Amino acid sequence: MIVSFLRSCAWLLATSIAVLAAEADDGHKRIHLRTHSLMSPYLDSDMQSRWWDFGGDTVIRADSYIRLTADRQSQSGWIFSRVPLTATNWEIEVEFSIKGEHNLYGDGLAMWLTKQRAQQGQVFGFVDKFEGLGLLIDTYKNDRPGVTFPYVMAMVGDGQTEYDKHKDGKANELAGCSARGLRNANQPTKALITYFADKNLTVALHYKGEDEWTPCFSVAGVKIPSVSYLGFSAETGELSDNHDIISVEARNMYLPAGSSTDTSSRGNPRSKKIKSSSGGSWGWTFFKFILFGMVVAGSYVGFTMYRANKRPRY
């Protein structure tokens, strides 16, 4: 009985902490999307993935990474979700690695949210004339004066327009930023992409220091197809690098009923911190209620055991 009670208390405590942690200081709730997330060991027991397809030169090392290209010439690889991402508002945090030993290197890595899926091509390992969003991390400078590389840029394809590869996407750029130090970084390299349907697309990068997020860009009025597949790809040419995906965490975002729709805090590159008790969070109140209940119940169980031990034995 006592063991069962303790297990119940532990479950309640874990649940209350999870509920509390799910609250964001922008007022949005976040729900983990297993179908569009990736973490080690990446594969099921039968060495397949239930939610993802991969191809090209992609190699999966279950304890470490998904390697889209090795540090060899003329490679390209991809990994794509099997089901479309249909969430209206979402947040995707991807940890990746671009590393190599050469002084000259290329070409780069990309994240996709497109109508097309699982196709090999000439745009960072994916097809040209795509329809949807491409977030391109370009490490090799072809012909773009005045821009420091690596360069991170977004392109929204209409299904007909070609990517301007010779000028590093200059004609296609929606927004972008330089990220010098992202390759061979001493810190985990991550990108945080937040999207509010037809309203706002925000990208922040993590590569300068521990828990230090750097805003890259925020653009209003971005429209991504409502049914899009999430994918990642990379390619090398005469120059090369290791392009790895370490983990992907996708989250659906929504506002609880009766909450304000003010999105003024969306530009915050890291808006997932727990609310303080002074903020009047219902999650914090719930947590205190559970904690108080556990203390009372624990006191009762302790008193019962003490009284039972004090009974005379014959």
Kinemage of the C-alpha trace (Angstrom):
@kinemage 1
@onewidth
@group {chain A} dominant
@subgroup {mainchain}
@vectorlist {calphas} color= white
{ca met a 1} P 0.000 0.000 0.000
{ca ile a 2} L 2.755 2.434 1.004
{ca val a 3} L 4.817 1.601 -2.100
{ca ser a 4} L 1.773 2.175 -4.280
{ca phe a 5} L 1.161 5.503 -2.583
{ca leu a 6} L 4.750 6.640 -3.132
{ca arg a 7} L 4.545 5.700 -6.817
{ca ser a 8} L 1.367 7.730 -7.179
{ca cys a 9} L 3.050 10.720 -5.515
{ca ala a 10} L 6.016 10.469 -7.868
{ca trp a 11} L 3.718 10.342 -10.896
{ca leu a 12} L 1.749 13.377 -9.697
{ca leu a 13} L 4.946 15.321 -9.067
{ca ala a 14} L 6.336 14.496 -12.507
{ca thr a 15} L 3.046 15.450 -14.157
{ca ser a 16} L 2.864 18.777 -12.355
{ca ile a 17} L 6.452 19.623 -13.302
{ca ala a 18} L 5.745 18.739 -16.949
{ca val a 19} L 2.643 20.928 -16.986
{ca leu a 20} L 4.587 23.779 -15.412
{ca ala a 21} L 7.482 23.461 -17.854
{ca ala a 22} L 5.120 23.443 -20.848
{ca glu a 23} L 4.063 27.013 -20.144
{ca ala a 24} L 5.897 29.700 -22.080
{ca asp a 25} L 6.327 33.344 -21.220
{ca asp a 26} L 4.691 34.248 -24.538
{ca gly a 27} L 1.493 32.603 -23.320
{ca his a 28} L 1.614 29.687 -25.767
{ca lys a 29} L 1.380 26.027 -24.853
{ca arg a 30} L 3.674 23.600 -26.599
{ca ile a 31} L 2.963 19.975 -27.485
{ca his a 32} L 5.783 17.670 -28.524
{ca leu a 33} L 5.301 16.240 -32.028
{ca arg a 34} L 6.771 12.761 -32.019
{ca thr a 35} L 6.073 12.310 -35.740
{ca his a 36} L 8.454 15.140 -36.638
{ca ser a 37} L 11.128 14.772 -33.953
{ca leu a 38} L 14.394 12.848 -34.038
{ca met a 39} L 16.703 11.671 -31.308
{ca ser a 40} L 19.217 8.888 -30.767
{ca pro a 41} L 19.003 5.958 -31.530
{ca tyr a 42} L 16.926 7.280 -34.487
{ca leu a 43} L 15.902 3.798 -35.657
{ca asp a 44} L 13.439 1.190 -34.362
{ca ser a 45} L 14.431 -2.313 -33.290
{ca asp a 46} L 14.151 -3.550 -36.883
{ca met a 47} L 16.624 -0.875 -38.052
{ca gln a 48} L 13.874 1.153 -39.701
{ca ser a 49} L 12.221 4.445 -38.823
{ca arg a 50} L 8.468 4.623 -38.368
{ca trp a 51} L 8.273 8.338 -39.110
{ca trp a 52} L 11.215 9.117 -41.406
{ca asp a 53} L 12.675 8.083 -44.764
{ca phe a 54} L 16.298 8.656 -45.702
{ca gly a 55} L 18.360 8.273 -48.834
{ca gly a 56} L 21.338 9.309 -50.907
{ca asp a 57} L 24.610 9.101 -48.999
{ca thr a 58} L 22.931 9.402 -45.591
{ca val a 59} L 24.428 7.196 -42.884
{ca ile a 60} L 22.813 6.751 -39.465
{ca arg a 61} L 25.001 6.096 -36.457
{ca ala a 62} L 22.483 5.192 -33.792
{ca asp a 63} L 24.479 6.473 -30.813
{ca ser a 64} L 25.650 9.759 -32.311
{ca tyr a 65} L 24.238 11.353 -35.447
{ca ile a 66} L 22.553 11.182 -38.817
{ca arg a 67} L 25.317 11.962 -41.310
{ca leu a 68} L 23.881 13.475 -44.480
{ca thr a 69} L 27.313 13.727 -46.090
{ca ala a 70} L 30.731 12.590 -45.028
{ca asp a 71} L 33.800 14.764 -45.557
{ca arg a 72} L 34.161 13.486 -49.119
{ca gln a 73} L 33.637 14.998 -52.540
{ca ser a 74} L 30.391 14.766 -54.521
{ca gln a 75} L 28.068 13.470 -51.810
{ca ser a 76} L 24.450 14.335 -51.053
{ca gly a 77} L 21.995 12.895 -48.589
{ca trp a 78} L 18.550 13.591 -47.170
{ca ile a 79} L 16.048 12.583 -44.501
{ca phe a 80} L 12.330 13.434 -44.717
{ca ser a 81} L 9.248 12.936 -42.580
{ca arg a 82} L 6.751 10.373 -43.806
{ca val a 83} L 3.720 12.400 -42.733
{ca pro a 84} L 3.127 16.112 -43.371
{ca leu a 85} L 3.396 18.749 -40.692
{ca thr a 86} L -0.130 20.172 -40.462
{ca ala a 87} L 0.199 22.264 -37.291
{ca thr a 88} L -0.930 25.872 -37.770
{ca asn a 89} L 1.736 27.305 -35.478
{ca trp a 90} L 4.905 25.380 -34.751
{ca glu a 91} L 8.421 25.508 -33.388
{ca ile a 92} L 11.326 23.349 -34.539
{ca glu a 93} L 14.633 23.131 -32.712
{ca val a 94} L 17.350 21.268 -34.589
{ca glu a 95} L 20.848 20.489 -33.381
{ca phe a 96} L 23.295 19.943 -36.206
{ca ser a 97} L 27.005 19.837 -36.841
{ca ile a 98} L 29.106 21.086 -39.762
{ca lys a 99} L 32.725 20.096 -39.295
{ca gly a 100} L 35.812 19.277 -41.277
{ca glu a 101} L 39.589 19.502 -41.306
{ca his a 102} L 40.080 21.455 -44.531
{ca asn a 103} L 40.705 25.162 -44.948
{ca leu a 104} L 38.430 25.123 -47.992
{ca tyr a 105} L 35.061 23.467 -47.482
{ca gly a 106} L 31.455 23.249 -48.677
{ca asp a 107} L 28.727 23.208 -49.611
{ca gly a 108} L 26.149 23.308 -46.818
{ca leu a 109} L 23.030 21.982 -45.165
{ca ala a 110} L 19.328 22.825 -45.436
{ca met a 111} L 16.024 22.347 -43.634
{ca trp a 112} L 12.858 22.012 -45.710
{ca leu a 113} L 9.125 22.365 -45.210
{ca thr a 114} L 7.811 21.636 -48.676
{ca lys a 115} L 5.083 19.886 -50.635
{ca gln a 116} L 7.764 17.704 -52.210
{ca arg a 117} L 9.615 15.121 -50.165
{ca ala a 118} L 12.401 12.558 -50.350
{ca gln a 119} L 13.884 13.662 -53.668
{ca gln a 120} L 17.545 14.106 -54.420
{ca gly a 121} L 18.650 17.183 -56.334
{ca gln a 122} L 21.085 20.031 -56.854
{ca val a 123} L 19.984 22.450 -54.101
{ca phe a 124} L 21.881 21.332 -51.014
{ca gly a 125} L 20.941 17.757 -51.912
{ca phe a 126} L 17.243 18.481 -52.566
{ca val a 127} L 15.253 19.234 -55.723
{ca asp a 128} L 15.134 22.653 -57.353
{ca lys a 129} L 11.844 24.487 -58.021
{ca phe a 130} L 10.444 23.333 -54.701
{ca glu a 131} L 7.229 24.670 -53.187
{ca gly a 132} L 7.485 25.734 -49.563
{ca leu a 133} L 10.178 26.896 -47.167
{ca gly a 134} L 13.883 26.263 -47.404
{ca leu a 135} L 16.263 27.328 -44.623
{ca leu a 136} L 19.699 27.169 -46.218
{ca ile a 137} L 22.976 27.091 -44.304
{ca asp a 138} L 25.526 27.905 -46.982
{ca thr a 139} L 29.187 27.449 -46.036
{ca tyr a 140} L 30.854 28.146 -49.394
{ca lys a 141} L 30.858 31.573 -51.017
{ca asn a 142} L 30.453 31.514 -54.794
{ca asp a 143} L 29.720 35.097 -55.856
{ca arg a 144} L 28.227 37.297 -53.162
{ca pro a 145} L 30.397 40.343 -52.383
{ca gly a 146} L 30.042 41.948 -48.966
{ca val a 147} L 28.524 38.891 -47.274
{ca thr a 148} L 30.341 36.845 -44.635
{ca phe a 149} L 29.962 33.065 -44.777
{ca pro a 150} L 28.617 30.744 -43.431
{ca tyr a 151} L 25.360 32.424 -44.354
{ca val a 152} L 21.888 31.364 -43.216
{ca met a 153} L 18.966 32.378 -45.415
{ca ala a 154} L 15.320 31.565 -45.973
{ca met a 155} L 13.688 31.063 -49.351
{ca val a 156} L 9.999 30.484 -50.019
{ca gly a 157} L 9.682 28.588 -53.289
{ca asp a 158} L 6.609 28.740 -55.530
{ca gly a 159} L 7.254 25.471 -57.368
{ca gln a 160} L 8.516 27.255 -60.510
{ca thr a 161} L 11.409 29.515 -59.502
{ca glu a 162} L 14.954 28.146 -59.667
{ca tyr a 163} L 17.419 28.623 -56.829
{ca asp a 164} L 20.147 31.108 -57.799
{ca lys a 165} L 23.026 28.800 -56.996
{ca his a 166} L 25.775 30.753 -58.768
{ca lys a 167} L 25.108 33.832 -56.607
{ca asp a 168} L 24.333 31.912 -53.412
{ca gly a 169} L 20.593 32.526 -53.555
{ca lys a 170} L 20.790 36.315 -53.652
{ca ala a 171} L 17.787 36.606 -55.984
{ca asn a 172} L 15.701 34.232 -53.840
{ca glu a 173} L 16.473 35.462 -50.342
{ca leu a 174} L 13.546 36.242 -48.065
{ca ala a 175} L 15.804 37.078 -45.109
{ca gly a 176} L 19.141 35.941 -43.751
{ca cys a 177} L 22.155 36.515 -41.541
{ca ser a 178} L 25.863 35.771 -41.421
{ca ala a 179} L 26.954 33.147 -38.891
{ca arg a 180} L 30.719 33.251 -38.785
{ca gly a 181} L 31.938 30.615 -36.329
{ca leu a 182} L 29.051 28.235 -36.884
{ca arg a 183} L 31.278 25.700 -38.646
{ca asn a 184} L 33.615 23.797 -36.293
{ca ala a 185} L 31.986 25.576 -33.357
{ca asn a 186} L 33.072 24.692 -29.824
{ca gln a 187} L 29.440 24.799 -28.683
{ca pro a 188} L 26.503 22.687 -29.860
{ca thr a 189} L 25.139 24.327 -33.013
{ca lys a 190} L 21.375 24.692 -33.147
{ca ala a 191} L 18.660 26.534 -35.013
{ca leu a 192} L 15.288 27.481 -33.540
{ca ile a 193} L 12.589 28.135 -36.144
{ca thr a 194} L 9.232 29.514 -34.997
{ca tyr a 195} L 6.265 29.946 -37.339
{ca phe a 196} L 2.852 31.514 -36.858
{ca ala a 197} L 0.710 30.683 -39.887
{ca asp a 198} L 0.612 33.460 -42.508
{ca lys a 199} L 1.987 35.899 -39.928
{ca asn a 200} L 5.567 35.490 -38.802
{ca leu a 201} L 8.708 33.401 -39.296
{ca thr a 202} L 11.551 33.763 -36.771
{ca val a 203} L 14.963 32.085 -36.755
{ca ala a 204} L 17.549 32.139 -33.962
{ca leu a 205} L 20.945 30.406 -33.861
{ca his a 206} L 22.987 28.857 -31.064
{ca tyr a 207} L 26.723 28.577 -31.695
{ca lys a 208} L 28.554 31.371 -29.829
{ca gly a 209} L 28.266 30.211 -26.227
{ca glu a 210} L 26.342 27.959 -23.878
{ca asp a 211} L 22.655 28.948 -23.734
{ca glu a 212} L 23.420 31.989 -25.891
{ca trp a 213} L 20.867 32.391 -28.673
{ca thr a 214} L 21.563 34.893 -31.447
{ca pro a 215} L 18.588 36.289 -33.415
{ca cys a 216} L 19.033 35.722 -37.139
{ca phe a 217} L 15.861 37.234 -38.632
{ca ser a 218} L 12.135 37.705 -38.150
{ca val a 219} L 9.854 38.205 -41.152
{ca ala a 220} L 6.141 39.013 -41.254
{ca gly a 221} L 3.602 37.782 -43.787
{ca val a 222} L 5.278 34.450 -44.575
{ca lys a 223} L 3.026 31.783 -46.093
{ca ile a 224} L 4.037 28.117 -46.075
{ca pro a 225} L 1.845 25.405 -47.640
{ca ser a 226} L -0.559 24.055 -45.019
{ca val a 227} L 0.489 20.504 -45.881
{ca ser a 228} L 4.290 20.338 -45.901
{ca tyr a 229} L 6.870 17.650 -45.193
{ca leu a 230} L 9.794 18.325 -42.873
{ca gly a 231} L 13.196 17.349 -44.173
{ca phe a 232} L 16.937 17.935 -44.039
{ca ser a 233} L 19.555 17.574 -46.744
{ca ala a 234} L 23.172 18.413 -47.493
{ca glu a 235} L 25.666 18.183 -50.326
{ca thr a 236} L 29.347 18.426 -51.126
{ca gly a 237} L 31.046 19.154 -54.436
{ca glu a 238} L 34.746 19.533 -55.078
{ca leu a 239} L 34.914 20.793 -51.492
{ca ser a 240} L 33.468 18.854 -48.586
{ca asp a 241} L 32.485 18.696 -44.908
{ca asn a 242} L 30.723 16.400 -42.487
{ca his a 243} L 27.070 17.504 -42.307
{ca asp a 244} L 25.267 15.890 -39.372
{ca ile a 245} L 21.837 16.084 -37.761
{ca ile a 246} L 22.078 15.400 -34.019
{ca ser a 247} L 18.475 15.895 -32.909
{ca val a 248} L 15.195 17.481 -33.957
{ca glu a 249} L 12.422 18.551 -31.607
{ca ala a 250} L 9.183 19.730 -33.189
{ca arg a 251} L 6.407 21.318 -31.142
{ca asn a 252} L 2.863 22.388 -31.924
{ca met a 253} L 2.017 25.790 -30.424
{ca tyr a 254} L -1.391 27.055 -29.375
{ca leu a 255} L -3.010 29.648 -27.148
{ca pro a 256} L -5.293 28.361 -24.358
{ca ala a 257} L -8.936 29.445 -24.537
{ca gly a 258} L -9.395 33.006 -23.314
{ca ser a 259} L -5.718 33.924 -23.724
{ca ser a 260} L -4.615 37.087 -25.467
{ca thr a 261} L -3.484 36.711 -29.072
{ca asp a 262} L -0.753 39.322 -28.637
{ca thr a 263} L 2.382 38.001 -30.332
{ca ser a 264} L 4.706 40.848 -29.482
{ca ser a 265} L 7.111 38.447 -27.770
{ca arg a 266} L 7.573 36.162 -30.772
{ca gly a 267} L 10.896 37.737 -31.637
{ca asn a 268} L 12.344 36.368 -28.397
{ca pro a 269} L 14.744 33.664 -29.609
{ca arg a 270} L 14.173 31.598 -26.524
{ca ser a 271} L 10.641 31.942 -25.140
{ca lys a 272} L 10.226 28.677 -23.283
{ca lys a 273} L 11.285 29.630 -19.779
{ca ile a 274} L 9.094 28.727 -16.819
{ca lys a 275} L 6.907 31.483 -15.466
{ca ser a 276} L 7.648 32.782 -12.001
{ca ser a 277} L 5.108 32.433 -9.192
{ca ser a 278} L 4.594 36.197 -9.163
{ca gly a 279} L 3.234 35.951 -12.689
{ca gly a 280} L 0.053 34.282 -11.486
{ca ser a 281} L 0.632 31.167 -13.580
{ca trp a 282} L -2.052 28.536 -13.127
{ca gly a 283} L 0.631 25.888 -13.634
{ca trp a 284} L 2.583 27.204 -10.647
{ca thr a 285} L -0.596 27.185 -8.545
{ca phe a 286} L -1.303 23.609 -9.624
{ca phe a 287} L 2.249 22.608 -8.713
{ca lys a 288} L 1.925 24.109 -5.208
{ca phe a 289} L -1.422 22.401 -4.708
{ca ile a 290} L 0.038 19.000 -5.620
{ca leu a 291} L 3.083 19.593 -3.413
{ca phe a 292} L 0.888 20.573 -0.444
{ca gly a 293} L -1.282 17.502 -0.948
{ca met a 294} L 1.774 15.248 -1.012
{ca val a 295} L 3.089 16.756 2.230
{ca val a 296} L -0.242 16.234 3.997
{ca ala a 297} L -0.609 12.681 2.686
{ca gly a 298} L 3.001 11.875 3.557
{ca ser a 299} L 2.512 13.161 7.086
{ca tyr a 300} L -0.567 10.992 7.490
{ca val a 301} L 1.232 7.872 6.258
{ca gly a 302} L 4.178 8.582 8.551
{ca phe a 303} L 1.884 9.032 11.564
{ca thr a 304} L 0.040 5.808 10.752
{ca met a 305} L 3.299 3.844 10.562
{ca tyr a 306} L 4.508 5.414 13.831
{ca arg a 307} L 1.271 4.510 15.615
{ca ala a 308} L 1.392 0.951 14.290
{ca asn a 309} L 4.941 0.494 15.568
{ca lys a 310} L 3.956 1.796 19.018
{ca arg a 311} L 1.213 -0.803 19.514
{ca pro a 312} L 2.070 -3.402 22.165
{ca arg a 313} L 2.973 -6.824 20.790
{ca tyr a 314} L 2.093 -10.058 22.540
